């Protein structure tokens, strides 16, 4: 008999989508994976060199549970530059990816019964971790085309139990990038109600609109003492498997994470820590620039193809590397007897009929959404998107996948 806590968790919808793609591929079919939350590209040479040098130097010991000091210092420097707010190593904890940074934050600030405001569609780990901490997710639904919450909609769900708001801009899955006015208003609200802000900025390097990424601590410097700013190298350096993330926060949160990590995972992988430190010390930013250029181009090319959709609006895709389609219009137009009643059905037909793996919005708490990653190699992405458009446009005349 498993612990009660396990009933709080469902499996990862993204992983399930990728598993379905693997099963289809195992039958010999050509499947294009647009379900992955990562950019398919080799990691930077500087990271690989740093790892090899650390291995050759015989680096093998435990480190401080929240990371080696020079790495914490280098991250503080990077964040100071990026956010235009001063950080020191005292503010930084190095973690096993952003996921652990978020879990540290949840365990450090939440008590059983506390409520946490989450904007939905949302990355499912946010509510799962809130539940694990004994607290309650309170959702505010955001809508196409911009998927940005209004302040009134947030204020409407604040209660005496509200403890925190989780922000994720640029957003997975919607691609929304929050504007300065919204961030300032959320900051004012958090200060007014004495709430924490947990700001997941993992996709900060992937903004394609003119406004660029701005952290809430830049938009609203007064919010800093109640913010846990989470980020990671997973996406920006295409090293999702290396497990290197961090957060920046007031020192009491860093001390809490130090205790937590010392009793859970100990330090993040020491070789990865040295590899990233090397990258931060010697890199001139070419990798990040080139990756951005590639994604900006595939985004443009992809959006042009999506213009061919008849009953689905072209998404804004301002940030992250996802096209998030709102299928509600298309679903409403399908004939009453159609076997496609939800985005789940449509995701399934895309896999079966077009050989394209996608993630249905139900994974993110949205029955009408469909997420397609443009982190796939361009030569595979473009033909796959053409098939997606042809398949979606044919649904009104199609009774089943076959
Ligand atoms: N935060 C968001 C919004 C994500 O989409 C993901 C991964 O998909 C993560 C965090 C996880 O990052 P990491 O791999 O660094 O734990």
Boltz pocket constraint, residues with backbone or C-beta under 6 A from the ligand:
constraints:
  - pocket:
      binder: B
      contacts: [[A, 37], [A, 96], [A, 97], [A, 98], [A, 99], [A, 100], [A, 123], [A, 168], [A, 170], [A, 172], [A, 200], [A, 202], [A, 231], [A, 232], [A, 233], [A, 234], [A, 235], [A, 240], [A, 244], [A, 245]]
      max_distance: 6.0
